[in-house]
Amino acid sequence: MKLKVLFMVFLTIFTLTIAFTMPAFSQGKEQYYWIASVSTLPLFLTHDYPALKEEVDRVGAEIHFMGPQNIDIEMQNNVLQQVMAKNPNGILFMPFGEGHNTVIDQVIDQGVPLVCIDGDAPNTKRICYSGTDWVELGRFQAKLMAELLGGKGKVMLSAVIPNDNTLKARNGIEEEMAKHPDIEIVGLQNDQGSVIEAARLTAEAIQANPDINGFIGIDAASGPGIARAIEEAGKTGQIKVVCVDNTPDIIEAVKKKTIQAAVVQKREAFEIWGFRVLYEFNHPSTPILEKYKEIGFAMVPKLILTGVLVMTPDNVDKVIDVLNYQEKVYKKMGAM
């Protein structure tokens, strides 16, 4: 697939530069930062980077993408502190649990606006959370799986553990599955956000539970790994798969009908609206809003929930059309 090959090429470029390279500021432009663990994840390269680049260009600012290449809370905090020292105009930050709270509050206390995206840090002074309602996402996944199984079967969950989004999604799945007493959740496997690990654990689960007939993947690596193991076991179509997001590997598996449904976060929406909160915080759009900011009451939302879409073999080609455009945006970014 064209997208998949391209991302592997540019992934190498970003892997060499993204983690700790502090970019030079352009004269006169406002500077914003996006910081996450696993910062070169294809999911981010496919969706988050191009969408933000277009939005930031629209207002004449600059954005820099930073963060460790694996799940490393301490290293991510170090990057956040380095960025804070540069006193940027704003930060989009993807927390991975409660381990970032102290540093997030330090950023806010210094006067740098910070919005959490994708994952939340509700016990901090962060300005806003822009992202997915993961409990609702879990309910949605469970409802789709129950329909695929006809209300009866055994299902394994696959996710990153520990992770706040995983916990919320699992709660949503279990709440919805309580309506289907003939569906048993046999376990939760920790795929560590790795396609290889998800494939290995799925293969083991199929061997240990020959009558398992469903997998729900809660992180972007789960779906491709589950699909790989199911294909290798010769059980495509026999074991149903509902996953999350729409990376090139997931799209390929949906086209082959190894994955029956992918619950797709509106990543572009929560990234763009997260940035718009930062920009509105810095540039109140009316005199009234400016006056409120002057007295310490910035008129920006505290919570933005952007919802989900469902990708199936019936609509996957339409999704590919949009991603082909995003590929062109990403190409230009890689050449920068």
N, C-alpha and C positions, 0 to 999 in steps of 0.2 A: 504494500500500500504506500502511495506517494508520501502521505503525511508521516508515516512511521519512519521511513528512511531519512527524511529531512530532519526530524526531531533528533535522531541519533547523531547526525552530523553536528547540529547546533548545540546539542546537549554537551558535547565535548568542549565546545568553545565556552559555554557558560560555566561548566564545571571548573575550568581553569581560572576563571576570573571572578566568579560571583561571591565566594565565601567571605573573603577578608579584604578585597581590593577596595580601597576607599576612592571613589571616582572624583575627578577634579570638577569643581563647580564651574558652570558657564556664567559669564559675567551678566549680572542683572536679572537672572531667572530665579524664581523661587525653587527651592530644593525640597523634594519629598522622598521618603524612603519606604520601601516594602521589605519586611523582614519575616522570615519563616525558617523553621527547620525543614530539611529535605528540600532545599530551595530550588534544586534543579529537577524536581519531580516532573515527568512529562505532562502531568495534569496541569501544573502551573504554567509550564511553557506553552501549552496548547491554548489555555483559556485566560489566565490571569494577566500574564505579561502583555499580550497584544491589546486586550481590552483597556488596561490601564494606560498603556502607551498612547493610544488614540485619545483618551479622555484628557490626559495631562497635556498632550500637545495642543489640544483644543483651547486650553486656557493659557498657553504660553509658558508653562512651567517644565520642570524636569523631574523624573523619577528614577531612582536607583534600586536595583533588586539585590538584596543581601541575605546571608544566612548560611549556616552549616549545611553540608550535603547529606547528613543523616539526622536521626532524631537525637538531639543533644541540647537539653535545656540550658545547661551551664554555658555552652558555647554560644547559643542563641542570645542569652543574656549579655554575654561579653560583647557581641556584635551590637546589641541595642545600646549598651553603655558607650561604645565607640561612636555610634551615630549620634547619641545624645550630646556628646562632647562637641560635635560640630554645630549644635544649635540649629537644626533644620527647621523648615516651615511646618513640617508635619510628618507623622509616621503611621503607616498601616502595619499592624503587627498581628501575627497569627500565633496565639499562645498555645502551649501544649500542656495544659493543666495549671495547677496553682503555683508552680515553681517560678513563675515570672512576676508575681504580684509586687514584690518589693521594688524591683527595677522599673516596672510600669509606673508605679507611684512616684518614683524619683524623676522620671521623664516629665510627668505632669507637673510636679512641684517646680521643676526648672522652667516651666512655661511653654513646653513643647507639646502641642496637641497630638494625641494618640488615639486612633480608632482600632478596635479589635475586629479582625475579619476571619471568617471561617470557623474559628473557635473563640470562645468568650472568656473573659476574666472578670466576672461580675463583682468580685470582692475587691476591686481596685477603683482608682479614680479615673479610669479610662473614660473618654468622652462618649463613646457610642460602641455598640456591637452591630456590625452589618454582616449578615450571613444567613445560614439555614437554621430552621427549627428542627433540631435533630430528633427530638421525640416524635414530631409529626412525620419526619422522613422514615423513622423506624416503623411507625404505624402503616405508612404507605407501602413499605416493602412487605410487611407481613400480610397485608390485605391482598397484594398481588400474588404472593406465594400461596395463600389459601385458595385463591381462585385457580391457580395453575394445578394445585394438587387435588382439587375437588373436595377440599375440606378434610382430607385424611392423609397422614404420612408422618415421616420423620425428617427433621430439618436440623442442619448444622449451621452455626453462625461463624463468620470469620472476620477478624478485625485486629486493630492495633490495641494492645493492652499494656499499661493503663492509658486511658485517654478519655477526656470528658465527653467528647462527641460519641465515642463508642458506648459509654455508659448511658447517655441519653437515648441513643438509637435502640440499644438493647431494651431499655424500659418501654419504649414505644412498641417494639416488636412483641414483647411479652404481654403488654396490655391488649394489643389487638389479637394475639394468638389465644388469649383467654376466652375469646368468643368461639374458638374452634377446638373443643376438647379432644378431638380425634387427631390433632396434629401435636406431635411431641418435639420439643426442642432438645436435642440429644447432647448439645454442648456448645462451647464457644472456644474456637481455636485462635491462638495469637500468631497472626501471620507477620507481625512486626513491620507492616507496610512494604513487604517484599513479595513480588510475584513468585519468585523461586520458593520461598518458604510457604506461601499459600498453596502452591501446587503440591509440595511435599506433604503438608499436613492434610490436604484434601485426599490425596492418594491413600494415606494411612487411614483416614476416616472411612473411606469407601471400603477398604479391606476389613476394618474392624466392625463395620455396620453394613452388611450386604444389602439390607433392606432400606437404607437411607435413600430418600428420593427428592431431597431439596437442600440447596445451600443458599444462604443469604450473606452476601459480602458487604461489609460496612465501610471499608476504605477503598481507595482507588486501585490498590494493588490486588485486592481480594478477587475481584471478578476475573481478571485475566489468569490468575493462578488457578482458581477453581476450574475455569474453562479448560485450561491445559490438561489438568488431571483427569477431567471427565472425558475429554477426547482420547487421551491415552488409554483410559479404561474401556473405551468403546461403548460409553453410556450416554452419548449425545442424545438428547430428547427424552431419555428415560429418567435422568436426574435433572430436575428443574433448577434454574439459577436466576436469582434476582440480585442485582448488585447496585453499586452507586457510581455515578459519574460516566463520562464518555471519552476516555482516552482512546488513541488509535487501536490499542489491543482490544479494548472493550467493544468498540465499533465493529472490528473484524469478527469477534465472537458472536455479536448480535446478528450480523449478516449471515453467519453460518448456522444460526439458530442454536448454538451451544448455550448462549445466554438468552433467556426468553424476555427479560425486561431489565432495563437499567434506569434507576431513579436518578435523574440528572439534577444536580444542584445548579441554580442559576448563578454560577460563579462570576460571570461577566457583570451581572447586575449588582451583586453585593460588593464586588471590588470597586466598581464605578461609583455606587452610592456611598460607599465608605470614603472614597476620595472626595466626593462632593461635600460630605460633612466637614472634612478637614478644610476644604477651600471656603465653604460658607462660614466656618468658624473664624477664619482669617480675614474674610472679606464679606461681612454682612451685606445682604443684597438690597436692603432698604435702610433709610435713615432711622426708622423705628427700631429695626433689629440692631443697628449700630449702637443706639442708645442703651438697649438692654445689655449688650456686650460690655459697654463701658462701666456698668454697675455690677458686673460679674455674673450676668444671667444670659449666657450665649444661647440663642434660640436655634439650637440644633437638636435633632432627635437623639434619644438615648438607645433606641433599639430599632433596627431595620431587619425585618424577616422577608426574604425574597422568594420563598417557595421553591417548588421543584417541577420538573417536567418528566415524562416517562418516555423512554426510547425503546422501541420494539422493532422486530424485523419489518413491520409495516411502514415505519416512518424514518428508519435509519438513513436512507439516502438523502432526505431533506437536511438532516443534521450534517452530513458530509459536505453538502453544498456550502453551508455556513462556515464550516471548519476550513474549507479550501480558501475562503477569503481571509480567514484569520492566519492561515499559513503565509499568505503574502505579507501581512503586517509583521509576522514573526521573522520572516526572511530579512526584511529591512533592519530589524533590531539586531539580528545576528551579524550584520555587516557593519554595525556601528563601532 
